[in-house]
């Protein structure tokens, strides 16, 4: 990995830790097990190159991410992570509910039902 790459990855990993404290070792181990460059490529692009851009604050980005993952309906693990990350960045439970209800209008009830399932898991964890 180049020095520029390591700085990029370091900043991406710092954001990951900010999104969900304690997730870093699990995520990095999973990606490293797949390929040594996976964290740099995937996290470097998504978290450093895009999410850390100026123009939209992190709370709004997490709300958008929850909406998009809910609409996709195909990434439950990512949706669960980003619901937690959103809540860790001051998105309220009520806002999460509203995002998911709006998903039903634009992406369909099945997508919203899947998102509700993931949100209920996160809400239960947060309550315990």
C-alpha positions in Angstrom: 0.0 0.0 0.0 1.3 3.4 -0.9 1.9 6.1 1.7 -1.0 8.1 0.2 -3.1 5.0 0.4 -2.3 4.5 4.0 -3.3 8.1 4.9 -6.5 7.6 3.0 -7.3 4.4 4.8 -6.4 5.8 8.2 -8.9 8.6 7.6 -11.5 6.1 6.4 -11.0 3.9 9.4 -11.2 6.9 11.8 -14.6 7.7 10.3 -15.7 4.0 10.6 -14.9 4.2 14.3 -16.8 7.4 14.6 -19.9 5.8 12.9 -19.8 2.8 15.3 -17.4 2.6 18.1 -15.9 -0.9 18.2 -16.8 -1.9 14.7 -13.3 -1.3 13.3 -11.6 -4.6 14.2 -14.6 -6.6 13.0 -14.9 -4.8 9.7 -11.2 -4.7 8.9 -10.7 -8.4 9.9 -13.5 -9.3 7.5 -12.1 -7.3 4.7 -8.5 -8.4 5.3 -9.6 -12.1 5.3 -11.0 -11.5 1.8 -8.0 -9.6 0.4 -5.3 -7.4 1.8 -6.3 -4.5 -0.4 -10.1 -4.7 0.2 -10.2 -2.2 3.1 -8.2 0.3 1.2 -10.3 0.0 -2.0 -13.7 -0.3 -0.4 -13.4 1.8 2.7 -11.0 4.3 1.1 -13.4 5.0 -1.7 -16.7 5.0 0.3 -15.6 6.6 3.6 -12.7 8.8 2.6 -13.4 9.8 -1.0 -17.2 10.2 -0.7 -18.5 10.4 2.9 -15.8 12.7 4.1 -16.5 15.2 1.4 -17.7 18.6 2.4 -21.2 19.8 1.5 -23.4 17.4 3.5 -23.0 16.8 7.2 -22.5 13.3 8.5 -26.0 13.2 10.1 -27.6 13.9 6.7 -25.3 11.5 4.9 -26.4 8.7 7.4 -30.0 9.5 6.9 -29.5 9.3 3.1 -27.7 6.0 3.5 -30.4 4.5 5.6 -33.0 5.6 2.9 -30.9 4.2 0.1 -30.2 0.9 1.8 -33.8 0.6 2.8 -34.9 1.1 -0.8 -32.4 -1.4 -2.1 -33.7 -4.1 0.2 -30.7 -6.3 -0.5 -28.1 -5.3 2.1 -29.5 -6.0 5.6 -26.2 -6.1 7.3 -25.2 -2.8 5.9 -28.6 -1.3 6.7 -28.3 -2.5 10.3 -24.9 -0.9 10.6 -26.0 2.4 9.1 -29.1 2.6 11.3 -26.8 2.3 14.3 -24.3 4.8 12.7 -27.2 7.2 12.1 -28.3 7.0 15.7 -24.7 7.5 16.8 -24.8 10.7 14.8 -27.9 12.2 16.3 -30.6 10.7 14.0 -33.5 10.0 16.2 -35.5 6.8 16.3 -38.5 8.9 15.0 -36.5 10.1 12.1 -35.4 6.5 11.2 -39.1 5.4 11.3 -40.1 8.3 9.0 -37.3 7.4 6.6 -38.4 3.8 6.4 -42.1 4.7 6.0 -41.2 7.0 3.1 -39.3 4.1 1.6 -42.6 2.2 1.3 -43.9 5.0 -1.0 -40.9 5.2 -3.3 -39.4 1.7 -3.1 -42.3 -0.5 -2.1 -43.8 -2.1 0.9 -41.5 -5.2 0.8 -38.4 -3.0 1.0 -39.9 -1.1 3.9 -40.8 -4.3 5.7 -37.2 -5.5 5.4 -36.0 -2.2 6.7 -38.4 -2.4 9.6 -37.0 -5.8 10.6 -33.5 -4.4 10.7 -34.6 -1.2 12.5 -36.4 -3.2 15.2 -33.2 -5.1 15.9 -31.2 -1.9 16.3 -33.9 -0.3 18.4 -34.0 -3.4 20.7 -30.2 -3.3 21.1 -30.2 0.4 21.9 -32.9 -0.1 24.5 -30.9 -2.9 26.3 
